[in-house]
Amino acid sequence: MKTSNIILLALGGFALAFITAMTIVFCVKGAVPDTLIQYTLGAGGLEAFLLAGIKVSAVLSGRGSNREDTK
């Protein structure tokens, strides 16, 4: 499995666990820490955005393509 796929799976798993935990906190306490949610999910979004930029630059430079040249 590629490293980028592992990172995306870990990021998705963490986001799912975090959202579940915040839902439980809301059900128990009646409120959630809005700032914690904003910065945690924002950092995850930034991580995914940067990973996408790395993948795009690798494909554009020819390093990320899985095609074989038939020339």
PDB file of N, H, CA, C and O in Angstrom:
ATOM      1  N   MET A   1       0.857  -1.182   0.000  1.00  0.00           N
ATOM      2  CA  MET A   1       0.000   0.000   0.000  1.00  0.00           C
ATOM      3  C   MET A   1       0.895   1.235   0.000  1.00  0.00           C
ATOM      4  O   MET A   1       1.912   1.285   0.692  1.00  0.00           O
ATOM      5  N   LYS A   2       0.491   2.238  -0.798  1.00  0.00           N
ATOM      6  H   LYS A   2      -0.335   2.197  -1.360  1.00  0.00           H
ATOM      7  CA  LYS A   2       1.277   3.462  -0.881  1.00  0.00           C
ATOM      8  C   LYS A   2       1.182   4.260   0.416  1.00  0.00           C
ATOM      9  O   LYS A   2       0.195   4.178   1.148  1.00  0.00           O
ATOM     10  N   THR A   3       2.215   5.018   0.675  1.00  0.00           N
ATOM     11  H   THR A   3       3.016   5.085   0.081  1.00  0.00           H
ATOM     12  CA  THR A   3       2.272   5.834   1.888  1.00  0.00           C
ATOM     13  C   THR A   3       1.132   6.851   1.921  1.00  0.00           C
ATOM     14  O   THR A   3       0.547   7.092   2.977  1.00  0.00           O
ATOM     15  N   SER A   4       0.817   7.442   0.783  1.00  0.00           N
ATOM     16  H   SER A   4       1.292   7.246  -0.075  1.00  0.00           H
ATOM     17  CA  SER A   4      -0.262   8.437   0.755  1.00  0.00           C
ATOM     18  C   SER A   4      -1.606   7.802   1.114  1.00  0.00           C
ATOM     19  O   SER A   4      -2.436   8.435   1.766  1.00  0.00           O
ATOM     20  N   ASN A   5      -1.822   6.566   0.695  1.00  0.00           N
ATOM     21  H   ASN A   5      -1.147   6.051   0.165  1.00  0.00           H
ATOM     22  CA  ASN A   5      -3.069   5.882   1.057  1.00  0.00           C
ATOM     23  C   ASN A   5      -3.130   5.603   2.548  1.00  0.00           C
ATOM     24  O   ASN A   5      -4.195   5.710   3.156  1.00  0.00           O
ATOM     25  N   ILE A   6      -2.003   5.248   3.142  1.00  0.00           N
ATOM     26  H   ILE A   6      -1.138   5.161   2.648  1.00  0.00           H
ATOM     27  CA  ILE A   6      -1.953   5.004   4.586  1.00  0.00           C
ATOM     28  C   ILE A   6      -2.244   6.295   5.345  1.00  0.00           C
ATOM     29  O   ILE A   6      -2.977   6.289   6.334  1.00  0.00           O
ATOM     30  N   ILE A   7      -1.668   7.399   4.879  1.00  0.00           N
ATOM     31  H   ILE A   7      -1.072   7.403   4.076  1.00  0.00           H
ATOM     32  CA  ILE A   7      -1.904   8.693   5.525  1.00  0.00           C
ATOM     33  C   ILE A   7      -3.375   9.073   5.430  1.00  0.00           C
ATOM     34  O   ILE A   7      -3.956   9.545   6.406  1.00  0.00           O
ATOM     35  N   LEU A   8      -3.985   8.870   4.259  1.00  0.00           N
ATOM     36  H   LEU A   8      -3.513   8.487   3.465  1.00  0.00           H
ATOM     37  CA  LEU A   8      -5.401   9.209   4.092  1.00  0.00           C
ATOM     38  C   LEU A   8      -6.291   8.324   4.955  1.00  0.00           C
ATOM     39  O   LEU A   8      -7.267   8.810   5.528  1.00  0.00           O
ATOM     40  N   LEU A   9      -5.978   7.044   5.060  1.00  0.00           N
ATOM     41  H   LEU A   9      -5.185   6.649   4.595  1.00  0.00           H
ATOM     42  CA  LEU A   9      -6.750   6.159   5.928  1.00  0.00           C
ATOM     43  C   LEU A   9      -6.624   6.570   7.394  1.00  0.00           C
ATOM     44  O   LEU A   9      -7.612   6.575   8.128  1.00  0.00           O
ATOM     45  N   ALA A  10      -5.407   6.913   7.818  1.00  0.00           N
ATOM     46  H   ALA A  10      -4.604   6.909   7.222  1.00  0.00           H
ATOM     47  CA  ALA A  10      -5.203   7.351   9.199  1.00  0.00           C
ATOM     48  C   ALA A  10      -5.943   8.662   9.460  1.00  0.00           C
ATOM     49  O   ALA A  10      -6.550   8.833  10.518  1.00  0.00           O
ATOM     50  N   LEU A  11      -5.895   9.571   8.518  1.00  0.00           N
ATOM     51  H   LEU A  11      -5.402   9.433   7.659  1.00  0.00           H
ATOM     52  CA  LEU A  11      -6.580  10.860   8.650  1.00  0.00           C
ATOM     53  C   LEU A  11      -8.094  10.652   8.731  1.00  0.00           C
ATOM     54  O   LEU A  11      -8.762  11.273   9.557  1.00  0.00           O
ATOM     55  N   GLY A  12      -8.632   9.786   7.881  1.00  0.00           N
ATOM     56  H   GLY A  12      -8.089   9.281   7.210  1.00  0.00           H
ATOM     57  CA  GLY A  12     -10.056   9.490   7.914  1.00  0.00           C
ATOM     58  C   GLY A  12     -10.471   8.801   9.199  1.00  0.00           C
ATOM     59  O   GLY A  12     -11.523   9.109   9.759  1.00  0.00           O
ATOM     60  N   GLY A  13      -9.648   7.863   9.673  1.00  0.00           N
ATOM     61  H   GLY A  13      -8.793   7.613   9.218  1.00  0.00           H
ATOM     62  CA  GLY A  13      -9.946   7.174  10.932  1.00  0.00           C
ATOM     63  C   GLY A  13      -9.936   8.121  12.111  1.00  0.00           C
ATOM     64  O   GLY A  13     -10.799   8.044  12.986  1.00  0.00           O
ATOM     65  N   PHE A  14      -8.952   9.022  12.136  1.00  0.00           N
ATOM     66  H   PHE A  14      -8.251   9.084  11.425  1.00  0.00           H
ATOM     67  CA  PHE A  14      -8.887   9.996  13.213  1.00  0.00           C
ATOM     68  C   PHE A  14     -10.088  10.934  13.178  1.00  0.00           C
ATOM     69  O   PHE A  14     -10.678  11.232  14.217  1.00  0.00           O
ATOM     70  N   ALA A  15     -10.449  11.400  11.979  1.00  0.00           N
ATOM     71  H   ALA A  15      -9.970  11.158  11.135  1.00  0.00           H
ATOM     72  CA  ALA A  15     -11.605  12.303  11.861  1.00  0.00           C
ATOM     73  C   ALA A  15     -12.887  11.609  12.312  1.00  0.00           C
ATOM     74  O   ALA A  15     -13.711  12.207  13.004  1.00  0.00           O
ATOM     75  N   LEU A  16     -13.052  10.359  11.924  1.00  0.00           N
ATOM     76  H   LEU A  16     -12.382   9.872  11.363  1.00  0.00           H
ATOM     77  CA  LEU A  16     -14.237   9.609  12.338  1.00  0.00           C
ATOM     78  C   LEU A  16     -14.282   9.431  13.856  1.00  0.00           C
ATOM     79  O   LEU A  16     -15.329   9.620  14.475  1.00  0.00           O
ATOM     80  N   ALA A  17     -13.150   9.068  14.452  1.00  0.00           N
ATOM     81  H   ALA A  17     -12.299   8.914  13.949  1.00  0.00           H
ATOM     82  CA  ALA A  17     -13.088   8.907  15.908  1.00  0.00           C
ATOM     83  C   ALA A  17     -13.332  10.237  16.620  1.00  0.00           C
ATOM     84  O   ALA A  17     -14.024  10.281  17.637  1.00  0.00           O
ATOM     85  N   PHE A  18     -12.769  11.312  16.092  1.00  0.00           N
ATOM     86  H   PHE A  18     -12.207  11.276  15.266  1.00  0.00           H
ATOM     87  CA  PHE A  18     -12.934  12.626  16.704  1.00  0.00           C
ATOM     88  C   PHE A  18     -14.394  13.079  16.640  1.00  0.00           C
ATOM     89  O   PHE A  18     -14.934  13.577  17.628  1.00  0.00           O
ATOM     90  N   ILE A  19     -15.023  12.908  15.496  1.00  0.00           N
ATOM     91  H   ILE A  19     -14.584  12.504  14.694  1.00  0.00           H
ATOM     92  CA  ILE A  19     -16.424  13.312  15.355  1.00  0.00           C
ATOM     93  C   ILE A  19     -17.318  12.478  16.268  1.00  0.00           C
ATOM     94  O   ILE A  19     -18.255  12.996  16.876  1.00  0.00           O
ATOM     95  N   THR A  20     -17.020  11.189  16.358  1.00  0.00           N
ATOM     96  H   THR A  20     -16.259  10.768  15.864  1.00  0.00           H
ATOM     97  CA  THR A  20     -17.782  10.324  17.268  1.00  0.00           C
ATOM     98  C   THR A  20     -17.620  10.778  18.716  1.00  0.00           C
ATOM     99  O   THR A  20     -18.598  10.853  19.460  1.00  0.00           O
ATOM    100  N   ALA A  21     -16.390  11.079  19.112  1.00  0.00           N
ATOM    101  H   ALA A  21     -15.596  11.018  18.508  1.00  0.00           H
ATOM    102  CA  ALA A  21     -16.137  11.533  20.482  1.00  0.00           C
ATOM    103  C   ALA A  21     -16.850  12.857  20.762  1.00  0.00           C
ATOM    104  O   ALA A  21     -17.399  13.042  21.848  1.00  0.00           O
ATOM    105  N   MET A  22     -16.850  13.774  19.803  1.00  0.00           N
ATOM    106  H   MET A  22     -16.404  13.624  18.920  1.00  0.00           H
ATOM    107  CA  MET A  22     -17.521  15.057  20.009  1.00  0.00           C
ATOM    108  C   MET A  22     -19.044  14.879  20.067  1.00  0.00           C
ATOM    109  O   MET A  22     -19.725  15.614  20.782  1.00  0.00           O
ATOM    110  N   THR A  23     -19.573  13.914  19.323  1.00  0.00           N
ATOM    111  H   THR A  23     -19.020  13.317  18.742  1.00  0.00           H
ATOM    112  CA  THR A  23     -21.003  13.621  19.399  1.00  0.00           C
ATOM    113  C   THR A  23     -21.367  13.079  20.776  1.00  0.00           C
ATOM    114  O   THR A  23     -22.396  13.449  21.341  1.00  0.00           O
ATOM    115  N   ILE A  24     -20.536  12.215  21.309  1.00  0.00           N
ATOM    116  H   ILE A  24     -19.700  11.914  20.850  1.00  0.00           H
ATOM    117  CA  ILE A  24     -20.769  11.671  22.653  1.00  0.00           C
ATOM    118  C   ILE A  24     -20.673  12.779  23.698  1.00  0.00           C
ATOM    119  O   ILE A  24     -21.495  12.841  24.613  1.00  0.00           O
ATOM    120  N   VAL A  25     -19.679  13.648  23.569  1.00  0.00           N
ATOM    121  H   VAL A  25     -19.012  13.597  22.826  1.00  0.00           H
ATOM    122  CA  VAL A  25     -19.538  14.768  24.507  1.00  0.00           C
ATOM    123  C   VAL A  25     -20.785  15.651  24.450  1.00  0.00           C
ATOM    124  O   VAL A  25     -21.278  16.097  25.486  1.00  0.00           O
ATOM    125  N   PHE A  26     -21.294  15.903  23.243  1.00  0.00           N
ATOM    126  H   PHE A  26     -20.893  15.541  22.401  1.00  0.00           H
ATOM    127  CA  PHE A  26     -22.489  16.727  23.118  1.00  0.00           C
ATOM    128  C   PHE A  26     -23.699  16.063  23.783  1.00  0.00           C
ATOM    129  O   PHE A  26     -24.484  16.731  24.458  1.00  0.00           O
ATOM    130  N   CYS A  27     -23.845  14.761  23.593  1.00  0.00           N
ATOM    131  H   CYS A  27     -23.207  14.219  23.046  1.00  0.00           H
ATOM    132  CA  CYS A  27     -24.979  14.050  24.193  1.00  0.00           C
ATOM    133  C   CYS A  27     -24.896  14.054  25.716  1.00  0.00           C
ATOM    134  O   CYS A  27     -25.925  14.134  26.386  1.00  0.00           O
ATOM    135  N   VAL A  28     -23.692  13.967  26.271  1.00  0.00           N
ATOM    136  H   VAL A  28     -22.856  13.902  25.726  1.00  0.00           H
ATOM    137  CA  VAL A  28     -23.522  13.910  27.724  1.00  0.00           C
ATOM    138  C   VAL A  28     -23.578  15.306  28.349  1.00  0.00           C
ATOM    139  O   VAL A  28     -24.277  15.512  29.341  1.00  0.00           O
ATOM    140  N   LYS A  29     -22.851  16.261  27.778  1.00  0.00           N
ATOM    141  H   LYS A  29     -22.283  16.094  26.972  1.00  0.00           H
ATOM    142  CA  LYS A  29     -22.720  17.594  28.381  1.00  0.00           C
ATOM    143  C   LYS A  29     -23.707  18.622  27.828  1.00  0.00           C
ATOM    144  O   LYS A  29     -24.020  19.599  28.508  1.00  0.00           O
ATOM    145  N   GLY A  30     -24.197  18.420  26.618  1.00  0.00           N
ATOM    146  H   GLY A  30     -23.943  17.626  26.066  1.00  0.00           H
ATOM    147  CA  GLY A  30     -25.099  19.389  26.018  1.00  0.00           C
ATOM    148  C   GLY A  30     -24.386  20.497  25.274  1.00  0.00           C
ATOM    149  O   GLY A  30     -25.038  21.399  24.748  1.00  0.00           O
ATOM    150  N   ALA A  31     -23.071  20.455  25.215  1.00  0.00           N
ATOM    151  H   ALA A  31     -22.541  19.723  25.643  1.00  0.00           H
ATOM    152  CA  ALA A  31     -22.283  21.450  24.502  1.00  0.00           C
ATOM    153  C   ALA A  31     -20.966  20.804  24.077  1.00  0.00           C
ATOM    154  O   ALA A  31     -20.559  19.777  24.620  1.00  0.00           O
ATOM    155  N   VAL A  32     -20.316  21.419  23.106  1.00  0.00           N
ATOM    156  H   VAL A  32     -20.647  22.253  22.665  1.00  0.00           H
ATOM    157  CA  VAL A  32     -19.028  20.921  22.630  1.00  0.00           C
ATOM    158  C   VAL A  32     -18.014  22.058  22.586  1.00  0.00           C
ATOM    159  O   VAL A  32     -18.393  23.225  22.491  1.00  0.00           O
ATOM    160  N   PRO A  33     -16.729  21.725  22.655  1.00  0.00           N
ATOM    161  CA  PRO A  33     -15.692  22.758  22.544  1.00  0.00           C
ATOM    162  C   PRO A  33     -15.512  23.176  21.079  1.00  0.00           C
ATOM    163  O   PRO A  33     -14.788  22.523  20.328  1.00  0.00           O
ATOM    164  N   ASP A  34     -16.163  24.248  20.688  1.00  0.00           N
ATOM    165  H   ASP A  34     -16.752  24.778  21.299  1.00  0.00           H
ATOM    166  CA  ASP A  34     -16.181  24.675  19.286  1.00  0.00           C
ATOM    167  C   ASP A  34     -14.786  24.978  18.737  1.00  0.00           C
ATOM    168  O   ASP A  34     -14.482  24.623  17.599  1.00  0.00           O
ATOM    169  N   THR A  35     -13.949  25.621  19.521  1.00  0.00           N
ATOM    170  H   THR A  35     -14.196  25.910  20.446  1.00  0.00           H
ATOM    171  CA  THR A  35     -12.617  25.967  19.057  1.00  0.00           C
ATOM    172  C   THR A  35     -11.787  24.718  18.795  1.00  0.00           C
ATOM    173  O   THR A  35     -11.050  24.664  17.811  1.00  0.00           O
ATOM    174  N   LEU A  36     -11.894  23.722  19.655  1.00  0.00           N
ATOM    175  H   LEU A  36     -12.492  23.766  20.454  1.00  0.00           H
ATOM    176  CA  LEU A  36     -11.164  22.466  19.451  1.00  0.00           C
ATOM    177  C   LEU A  36     -11.606  21.795  18.161  1.00  0.00           C
ATOM    178  O   LEU A  36     -10.773  21.289  17.409  1.00  0.00           O
ATOM    179  N   ILE A  37     -12.891  21.786  17.901  1.00  0.00           N
ATOM    180  H   ILE A  37     -13.567  22.197  18.512  1.00  0.00           H
ATOM    181  CA  ILE A  37     -13.401  21.171  16.671  1.00  0.00           C
ATOM    182  C   ILE A  37     -12.903  21.929  15.447  1.00  0.00           C
ATOM    183  O   ILE A  37     -12.463  21.322  14.470  1.00  0.00           O
ATOM    184  N   GLN A  38     -12.973  23.236  15.500  1.00  0.00           N
ATOM    185  H   GLN A  38     -13.330  23.729  16.294  1.00  0.00           H
ATOM    186  CA  GLN A  38     -12.559  24.066  14.372  1.00  0.00           C
ATOM    187  C   GLN A  38     -11.094  23.828  14.017  1.00  0.00           C
ATOM    188  O   GLN A  38     -10.771  23.627  12.846  1.00  0.00           O
ATOM    189  N   TYR A  39     -10.217  23.847  14.996  1.00  0.00           N
ATOM    190  H   TYR A  39     -10.480  24.011  15.946  1.00  0.00           H
ATOM    191  CA  TYR A  39      -8.792  23.701  14.711  1.00  0.00           C
ATOM    192  C   TYR A  39      -8.402  22.266  14.367  1.00  0.00           C
ATOM    193  O   TYR A  39      -7.513  22.051  13.543  1.00  0.00           O
ATOM    194  N   THR A  40      -9.051  21.288  14.983  1.00  0.00           N
ATOM    195  H   THR A  40      -9.773  21.462  15.653  1.00  0.00           H
ATOM    196  CA  THR A  40      -8.719  19.893  14.690  1.00  0.00           C
ATOM    197  C   THR A  40      -9.124  19.525  13.277  1.00  0.00           C
ATOM    198  O   THR A  40      -8.313  18.980  12.529  1.00  0.00           O
ATOM    199  N   LEU A  41     -10.358  19.810  12.895  1.00  0.00           N
ATOM    200  H   LEU A  41     -11.017  20.253  13.503  1.00  0.00           H
ATOM    201  CA  LEU A  41     -10.807  19.483  11.547  1.00  0.00           C
ATOM    202  C   LEU A  41     -10.135  20.375  10.506  1.00  0.00           C
ATOM    203  O   LEU A  41      -9.929  19.948   9.370  1.00  0.00           O
ATOM    204  N   GLY A  42      -9.795  21.592  10.873  1.00  0.00           N
ATOM    205  H   GLY A  42      -9.962  21.939  11.796  1.00  0.00           H
ATOM    206  CA  GLY A  42      -9.060  22.473   9.961  1.00  0.00           C
ATOM    207  C   GLY A  42      -7.664  21.961   9.668  1.00  0.00           C
ATOM    208  O   GLY A  42      -7.195  22.035   8.532  1.00  0.00           O
ATOM    209  N   ALA A  43      -6.999  21.441  10.688  1.00  0.00           N
ATOM    210  H   ALA A  43      -7.380  21.381  11.611  1.00  0.00           H
ATOM    211  CA  ALA A  43      -5.664  20.872  10.487  1.00  0.00           C
ATOM    212  C   ALA A  43      -5.743  19.626   9.616  1.00  0.00           C
ATOM    213  O   ALA A  43      -4.865  19.397   8.785  1.00  0.00           O
ATOM    214  N   GLY A  44      -6.777  18.824   9.795  1.00  0.00           N
ATOM    215  H   GLY A  44      -7.490  19.010  10.470  1.00  0.00           H
ATOM    216  CA  GLY A  44      -6.958  17.648   8.944  1.00  0.00           C
ATOM    217  C   GLY A  44      -7.214  18.029   7.497  1.00  0.00           C
ATOM    218  O   GLY A  44      -6.696  17.391   6.580  1.00  0.00           O
ATOM    219  N   GLY A  45      -8.008  19.062   7.295  1.00  0.00           N
ATOM    220  H   GLY A  45      -8.429  19.579   8.040  1.00  0.00           H
ATOM    221  CA  GLY A  45      -8.261  19.554   5.944  1.00  0.00           C
ATOM    222  C   GLY A  45      -7.006  20.104   5.291  1.00  0.00           C
ATOM    223  O   GLY A  45      -6.777  19.897   4.099  1.00  0.00           O
ATOM    224  N   LEU A  46      -6.202  20.798   6.063  1.00  0.00           N
ATOM    225  H   LEU A  46      -6.388  20.966   7.031  1.00  0.00           H
ATOM    226  CA  LEU A  46      -4.945  21.323   5.545  1.00  0.00           C
ATOM    227  C   LEU A  46      -4.006  20.187   5.168  1.00  0.00           C
ATOM    228  O   LEU A  46      -3.341  20.251   4.134  1.00  0.00           O
ATOM    229  N   GLU A  47      -3.945  19.151   5.992  1.00  0.00           N
ATOM    230  H   GLU A  47      -4.485  19.099   6.832  1.00  0.00           H
ATOM    231  CA  GLU A  47      -3.113  17.986   5.694  1.00  0.00           C
ATOM    232  C   GLU A  47      -3.547  17.329   4.386  1.00  0.00           C
ATOM    233  O   GLU A  47      -2.703  16.984   3.560  1.00  0.00           O
ATOM    234  N   ALA A  48      -4.843  17.154   4.192  1.00  0.00           N
ATOM    235  H   ALA A  48      -5.529  17.434   4.864  1.00  0.00           H
ATOM    236  CA  ALA A  48      -5.357  16.547   2.960  1.00  0.00           C
ATOM    237  C   ALA A  48      -5.074  17.446   1.753  1.00  0.00           C
ATOM    238  O   ALA A  48      -4.744  16.950   0.676  1.00  0.00           O
ATOM    239  N   PHE A  49      -5.201  18.749   1.926  1.00  0.00           N
ATOM    240  H   PHE A  49      -5.470  19.151   2.801  1.00  0.00           H
ATOM    241  CA  PHE A  49      -4.912  19.692   0.841  1.00  0.00           C
ATOM    242  C   PHE A  49      -3.444  19.635   0.438  1.00  0.00           C
ATOM    243  O   PHE A  49      -3.127  19.635  -0.751  1.00  0.00           O
ATOM    244  N   LEU A  50      -2.553  19.587   1.414  1.00  0.00           N
ATOM    245  H   LEU A  50      -2.811  19.587   2.380  1.00  0.00           H
ATOM    246  CA  LEU A  50      -1.130  19.517   1.103  1.00  0.00           C
ATOM    247  C   LEU A  50      -0.769  18.192   0.446  1.00  0.00           C
ATOM    248  O   LEU A  50       0.054  18.165  -0.469  1.00  0.00           O
ATOM    249  N   LEU A  51      -1.367  17.096   0.892  1.00  0.00           N
ATOM    250  H   LEU A  51      -2.035  17.118   1.635  1.00  0.00           H
ATOM    251  CA  LEU A  51      -1.121  15.802   0.275  1.00  0.00           C
ATOM    252  C   LEU A  51      -1.600  15.801  -1.179  1.00  0.00           C
ATOM    253  O   LEU A  51      -0.943  15.231  -2.049  1.00  0.00           O
ATOM    254  N   ALA A  52      -2.735  16.435  -1.439  1.00  0.00           N
ATOM    255  H   ALA A  52      -3.269  16.898  -0.731  1.00  0.00           H
ATOM    256  CA  ALA A  52      -3.227  16.543  -2.817  1.00  0.00           C
ATOM    257  C   ALA A  52      -2.264  17.354  -3.674  1.00  0.00           C
ATOM    258  O   ALA A  52      -2.022  17.008  -4.830  1.00  0.00           O
ATOM    259  N   GLY A  53      -1.714  18.426  -3.119  1.00  0.00           N
ATOM    260  H   GLY A  53      -1.911  18.707  -2.180  1.00  0.00           H
ATOM    261  CA  GLY A  53      -0.732  19.224  -3.853  1.00  0.00           C
ATOM    262  C   GLY A  53       0.521  18.435  -4.194  1.00  0.00           C
ATOM    263  O   GLY A  53       1.069  18.575  -5.287  1.00  0.00           O
ATOM    264  N   ILE A  54       0.970  17.616  -3.272  1.00  0.00           N
ATOM    265  H   ILE A  54       0.525  17.502  -2.384  1.00  0.00           H
ATOM    266  CA  ILE A  54       2.139  16.776  -3.515  1.00  0.00           C
ATOM    267  C   ILE A  54       1.849  15.773  -4.630  1.00  0.00           C
ATOM    268  O   ILE A  54       2.682  15.561  -5.511  1.00  0.00           O
ATOM    269  N   LYS A  55       0.659  15.155  -4.590  1.00  0.00           N
ATOM    270  H   LYS A  55      -0.018  15.327  -3.875  1.00  0.00           H
ATOM    271  CA  LYS A  55       0.293  14.179  -5.622  1.00  0.00           C
ATOM    272  C   LYS A  55       0.190  14.836  -6.998  1.00  0.00           C
ATOM    273  O   LYS A  55       0.660  14.275  -7.988  1.00  0.00           O
ATOM    274  N   VAL A  56      -0.419  16.015  -7.067  1.00  0.00           N
ATOM    275  H   VAL A  56      -0.801  16.471  -6.263  1.00  0.00           H
ATOM    276  CA  VAL A  56      -0.558  16.713  -8.347  1.00  0.00           C
ATOM    277  C   VAL A  56       0.809  17.080  -8.902  1.00  0.00           C
ATOM    278  O   VAL A  56       1.059  16.897 -10.093  1.00  0.00           O
ATOM    279  N   SER A  57       1.695  17.592  -8.063  1.00  0.00           N
ATOM    280  H   SER A  57       1.492  17.741  -7.095  1.00  0.00           H
ATOM    281  CA  SER A  57       3.019  17.962  -8.544  1.00  0.00           C
ATOM    282  C   SER A  57       3.815  16.742  -8.988  1.00  0.00           C
ATOM    283  O   SER A  57       4.601  16.831  -9.932  1.00  0.00           O
ATOM    284  N   ALA A  58       3.627  15.611  -8.328  1.00  0.00           N
ATOM    285  H   ALA A  58       2.988  15.538  -7.562  1.00  0.00           H
ATOM    286  CA  ALA A  58       4.318  14.392  -8.738  1.00  0.00           C
ATOM    287  C   ALA A  58       3.810  13.892 -10.083  1.00  0.00           C
ATOM    288  O   ALA A  58       4.599  13.440 -10.912  1.00  0.00           O
ATOM    289  N   VAL A  59       2.515  13.968 -10.305  1.00  0.00           N
ATOM    290  H   VAL A  59       1.874  14.335  -9.631  1.00  0.00           H
ATOM    291  CA  VAL A  59       1.955  13.535 -11.588  1.00  0.00           C
ATOM    292  C   VAL A  59       2.388  14.473 -12.710  1.00  0.00           C
ATOM    293  O   VAL A  59       2.739  14.021 -13.801  1.00  0.00           O
ATOM    294  N   LEU A  60       2.365  15.772 -12.445  1.00  0.00           N
ATOM    295  H   LEU A  60       2.080  16.139 -11.560  1.00  0.00           H
ATOM    296  CA  LEU A  60       2.762  16.731 -13.477  1.00  0.00           C
ATOM    297  C   LEU A  60       4.236  16.615 -13.833  1.00  0.00           C
ATOM    298  O   LEU A  60       4.613  16.859 -14.979  1.00  0.00           O
ATOM    299  N   SER A  61       5.065  16.250 -12.884  1.00  0.00           N
ATOM    300  H   SER A  61       4.759  16.052 -11.953  1.00  0.00           H
ATOM    301  CA  SER A  61       6.492  16.109 -13.180  1.00  0.00           C
ATOM    302  C   SER A  61       6.820  14.739 -13.769  1.00  0.00           C
ATOM    303  O   SER A  61       7.946  14.510 -14.209  1.00  0.00           O
ATOM    304  N   GLY A  62       5.847  13.827 -13.780  1.00  0.00           N
ATOM    305  H   GLY A  62       4.932  14.014 -13.422  1.00  0.00           H
ATOM    306  CA  GLY A  62       6.068  12.520 -14.380  1.00  0.00           C
ATOM    307  C   GLY A  62       6.516  11.449 -13.414  1.00  0.00           C
ATOM    308  O   GLY A  62       6.652  10.289 -13.803  1.00  0.00           O
ATOM    309  N   ARG A  63       6.747  11.805 -12.169  1.00  0.00           N
ATOM    310  H   ARG A  63       6.636  12.748 -11.853  1.00  0.00           H
ATOM    311  CA  ARG A  63       7.202  10.816 -11.188  1.00  0.00           C
ATOM    312  C   ARG A  63       6.073   9.980 -10.643  1.00  0.00           C
ATOM    313  O   ARG A  63       6.309   8.859 -10.192  1.00  0.00           O
ATOM    314  N   GLY A  64       4.848  10.483 -10.668  1.00  0.00           N
ATOM    315  H   GLY A  64       4.657  11.394 -11.034  1.00  0.00           H
ATOM    316  CA  GLY A  64       3.731   9.790 -10.038  1.00  0.00           C
ATOM    317  C   GLY A  64       2.882   8.974 -10.985  1.00  0.00           C
ATOM    318  O   GLY A  64       1.931   8.322 -10.552  1.00  0.00           O
ATOM    319  N   SER A  65       3.202   8.994 -12.271  1.00  0.00           N
ATOM    320  H   SER A  65       3.974   9.523 -12.623  1.00  0.00           H
ATOM    321  CA  SER A  65       2.361   8.231 -13.196  1.00  0.00           C
ATOM    322  C   SER A  65       2.746   6.774 -13.176  1.00  0.00           C
ATOM    323  O   SER A  65       3.925   6.428 -13.105  1.00  0.00           O
ATOM    324  N   ASN A  66       1.749   5.929 -13.240  1.00  0.00           N
ATOM    325  H   ASN A  66       0.791   6.211 -13.298  1.00  0.00           H
ATOM    326  CA  ASN A  66       1.974   4.483 -13.223  1.00  0.00           C
ATOM    327  C   ASN A  66       2.002   3.925 -14.631  1.00  0.00           C
ATOM    328  O   ASN A  66       2.161   2.718 -14.813  1.00  0.00           O
ATOM    329  N   ARG A  67       1.852   4.767 -15.612  1.00  0.00           N
ATOM    330  H   ARG A  67       1.722   5.747 -15.463  1.00  0.00           H
ATOM    331  CA  ARG A  67       1.869   4.308 -17.006  1.00  0.00           C
ATOM    332  C   ARG A  67       3.293   4.001 -17.448  1.00  0.00           C
ATOM    333  O   ARG A  67       4.254   4.624 -16.997  1.00  0.00           O
ATOM    334  N   GLU A  68       3.401   3.027 -18.338  1.00  0.00           N
ATOM    335  H   GLU A  68       2.620   2.521 -18.705  1.00  0.00           H
ATOM    336  CA  GLU A  68       4.693   2.743 -18.931  1.00  0.00           C
ATOM    337  C   GLU A  68       4.717   3.413 -20.301  1.00  0.00           C
ATOM    338  O   GLU A  68       3.729   3.388 -21.036  1.00  0.00           O
ATOM    339  N   ASP A  69       5.845   4.005 -20.628  1.00  0.00           N
ATOM    340  H   ASP A  69       6.647   4.026 -20.031  1.00  0.00           H
ATOM    341  CA  ASP A  69       5.980   4.637 -21.939  1.00  0.00           C
ATOM    342  C   ASP A  69       6.141   3.560 -22.988  1.00  0.00           C
ATOM    343  O   ASP A  69       6.937   2.635 -22.830  1.00  0.00           O
ATOM    344  N   THR A  70       5.383   3.686 -24.055  1.00  0.00           N
ATOM    345  H   THR A  70       4.737   4.438 -24.183  1.00  0.00           H
ATOM    346  CA  THR A  70       5.435   2.693 -25.124  1.00  0.00           C
ATOM    347  C   THR A  70       6.151   3.229 -26.345  1.00  0.00           C
ATOM    348  O   THR A  70       5.947   2.706 -27.441  1.00  0.00           O
ATOM    349  N   LYS A  71       6.959   4.223 -26.208  1.00  0.00           N
ATOM    350  H   LYS A  71       7.124   4.648 -25.318  1.00  0.00           H
ATOM    351  CA  LYS A  71       7.680   4.834 -27.331  1.00  0.00           C
ATOM    352  C   LYS A  71       8.809   3.969 -27.783  1.00  0.00           C
ATOM    353  O   LYS A  71       9.524   4.327 -28.719  1.00  0.00           O
TER     354      LYS A  71
END
